[in-house]
Amino acid sequence: MRRKKIKEEKVEQLTFAFDWDELTVAQPSEGEQGKKWTNDNVVRNLSLDQREILHNIIEMHNNGEPFECDITASEMQFYRPKGKFVIPEPKYLFDVYPQRDDIVKIEPDGRIPLEDNSVSSVVCDLPFVVSTPIKESTDNDGACLIFKRFHGYYPVYNLYWSYAHWLSECYRILKDDGILIWKCQNTVSGGKFYATEEFSWQEAEKLGFYTLDKFTLAAKARLISGKVKTQQHARNYLSVFWVFKKNGRIKTIDYYGLIDKAEQKRAEGKSVQIVARRDDRLRPNEPLNGPQTPEIEPQTTEE
């Protein structure tokens, strides 16, 4: 077997290794017959540039069309011209704290002022910070830097309610086959780790969204809270862009149903198996844990 070369791409202190030289598309789309994908032109799920991620989502999942709606437009960070990729501004702009006159204000627990099934794509980037409100009279400019920059929720149940609420609202206004670009990241508050990314995915699928894709944004640096005296969790340098699709014809994956099916097969006497396509050391019908060896009783010595 040919040993593949491992190509490393270093990004400051982060190193990503790719164990593949090139990919050939099994079923190329129209206009890409015979196209060969390499590390230079393949669309990756990891980037240091959120505009690159948004550009790739537009090209791959939105037919090359600009996004139609952004419900967390705020300061329009996604759409400011910067670097190689320029993301066009959406037609409909909303935010709880609008920073431009043409952004329509919405309430934290309100509705998006659009009709049901009316837009083809929505972008949402909710706050991820959980922190007590900042006193206006504080003299410490360095206090709660992360909260001051991103806003946040308190107590934590408000975060989860808000995420569920806006996922539901996005589902309501999206047309069939419409997509939701949902940016989020896990967070730590009060010494507890909150899996906000996984909750978002779980809640979206519960609503009926199909998970179309997932992109990860890596950061070169992060704001470091001055309140932490003893570090108890790894500092998060990643956030994700979920791409959810509203499509009643596509069934979401029933993961627990798959486990039930495996349990049923086991009850019928069929063991869990793996398929070793690239290694002939395992026989096709060999159990996952390899060949069984007879148990040998431990020997004892008589005194």
N, C-alpha and C positions, 0 to 999 in steps of 0.2 A: 504494500500500500504506500502510495506517495505521501510523504510527510509535508503537510502544508506549512507555508511560512506564516508566521504571526506578525502582523503589521501593528505597530504601536503608534498612537498619536498622543503626544503629550500636550496637555493644556495646563500650563503653570504647574500646580501641585497635583492635578488630577491626571491619571493615566488610564486610557481606555484601550484595551487590546481586542482586536477583531481576528477571529480564527477562521477567516474565509477570504480567499483571494478574489474570487469573482463569482457572480451568480448568473445563471441563465434562466429566464422566465419560462416556466413550463407552458403557460397559456398566455402569450403576449397579447396585449390589447391591440385594437386596430391602429395601424400606423406605427407599431413597434415590433413588427414581425422580424425576428432574428436579432433584435437589439440585445446587446450583452451588457449586463449590469456589473459595475466594478465599485470599489470603495470610493472612487472619484465622482460617480454619478448616482449611486443608489440613495434613496431617501432614507435617512436614519431616524430612529425614534429618540435620538439624543442630540441636544444642541446647547450651545452657550448663548444663542441669539433667539429670543422669543419671536422676533419678526420672521426669522427663517422658518420656525415652526408654523406660524400662521400662514406664511406663503405656501408651505408644503400642504397644509390642510386645504387651502383654497384650490390648489392645483389637483390634489388627489381626490378630494371628497366634495368639492363644491363647484365642479365643472368649470374651474377657472374664474368664477364670478366672485365679486366682492361680497363680504358678509352684509346681510341686510339690516341687522339690528344688534345693538349693544346695550344691555341693560345696566352696565356698570361703567359707563363711558368716562366719568370722573375728569381727569386731566388729559384724556386722549393719548395715553402713553403708547398704546399699541400702534397708533396711526401717525406718530410724529416721524417725519423723514429722517432716517438715521441709518447709515451703513448701506449695505448692498440691497436690502429688501425694503420696499415701500408698500405698506398695506393701505388700500383705499378706505376712506371713512364710510361707515355704514349709513344707510338712508335714515334709520330711526335710532335716536340716541336718548338714553334715559340714565338717571342716576339718583340715588338718595341724596347725595351732596354734589349737585352739578357745578362744574367749574367754568362753564361757558354758557352764554345766553341762549344758544340754540339747543342745549341739552335739557330735556324735559324732566322736571323733578317728579320722583315717585316716592311713596311712603315705604318705610321699612317692612311693614306688614300689609302693604296694599297690592293692587293688581297692576299689571302692565297695561297701559291704555291702548291696546290693540285687540282686534277681533280674534275669535277662535280661528285656528287654521289659516292664518293670514300671512305669515312670513316663511321664507325658505331656509333661513339660517339665523342663529342667535349666538352672541358671544357673552359670557358671564365670568367675571373675576371677582368673587366676593372676598371680604376680609377673612383672614385666617387667625388673627390674634385674639386671645382671650385675656382680658386685663380689666382691672377696675377703672372707672372713669377718672380722667385727669382733672385735678382741681385747677381752675383758671388762675388762682392766686399763687400757684407754685413758683418759687424763685429758682428752682433747679432746672436749668435748661437741658441738662443731660438726662433727666428722669423720663422713663417710658419712651425712649426714642422710637422703638419699633411701633408702639401704639400710635404715637403722634404722626408717623409717616403713613401707616396703612389703615388707621381706624381699627375697630374690633368689636368684640361682643363681651357681655358680662351679664349674668353668669354663663357658664359654658352651654347650658341647655338652650340659650337663645341662638347660639351658633348653629346647633343641629336643627332647630326649628326653622331658622332662616334658610338654611341650605335645602331642606325638604320643601319649603314653601316656594322658593324661586325655581327649583327643578320642576315643580308641578306647574308653575306659571309658564315656564318656557315650553313645556310639553303642550300646554293649552294653545299657545299662539302659533306653534309650528305647524306647517302643512305636513301632510303625509310625505315621507321621504326627506323631510327637512332635517337639518343637523344642528346640534347644540355643541358649541365649543366651550367647555367648562374647565376653567383653570382653578386649581386648588393645591394645597399642600398640607401635610400633617403638621401638628403643632404640639407643644408641651405647655401645660399650665398647671400651677400648683403642684409640681412634682409628678404630674401624670401625663402620659403620652396619649394623644387623641388621634386616632387613625381617620382623619377627615377625608383623605383620598379614597380610602376603601369604603367609607360610609357613603360618599357621593356616588360611587359606582353601584353599590348595593341599592341605594334609594332610586337611582335612575332606572335600573333594571326592574325594580318593583313597579315603577310607574308604567313600564312598557317600552322604554328605550332599548334599542339594540346597541351594544358597545361596538362601535365601528373601528376605533383606533385609540392609541394612547401615545403621547409624546412626552418626553421628560426634558425639562430645562435645568441645566446645571449652572450654578452661580460661582463666579471666581472669588467673591467675598460676600460676607453677610454682616449685618449689624449685630453687635454683641451686647447683650443686656448687662448693665452694671450691677443689677440686683442679684445676679447669681454668684454665690460665694463658693459653692461646691458643685461642680458639674456632675449631674446624674444621668444625663442623656446626651447622645451624640448631637452636635449642632447640625441642623438640617440644611444642606446646600442644594436641595432639589425641590422642584415643584412640577406638577404634571398638567398637561392639557388633554383631558378626556374628549373624545369625539363620539357623541351619542347620536343615534339616528332614530327618528320617529317613523316606524314602519311596522304596521300591524301584521304584515305578511311574513316577517322574519321572526321566528321564535327565538326568544332568549334561551341561553344554555341552562338547562336544569342540572346543576352540578350535583345536587343531592340525589336526583333521579339517576344519575350515572353511577353514584356509589351504590344505590339500591339495586341497580342492574347487576353490578359486580357481586354484591352479596347474594343475589339470586343465583348467579352462575356458580358461586362457591357452594351454595346449598345443593346444587345439582351435581357436585363433585368435580367441578372444573376450577382448577387453581388459578391464581393470578399469574399472568405471564407477561413477559416482555418480548419484543421482536428485535433480535440482534442482527441488524442489516449489514453492519460493517465489521462484525467480529464473529468469526465462526467458532469461537471457543465455547459458546453456548448453543446447545441444540435447540431447534425450533420450539419444542414442547416442554422445555426445561423450566421448572418453577423459577420465580423471581430470585429466590435466595440460593439458586444453584443446585447441584446434585446433592441428594440427601446422603449423609454418612451415618452408619449405624452408631447408636450410642454405646459407649464403653463404660461399664460400671467402674467406679474408682476402686482400686485395690486397697485392701487394709491388711495390716500386719498384726498378728496375734502376739501378745506379750506372754 
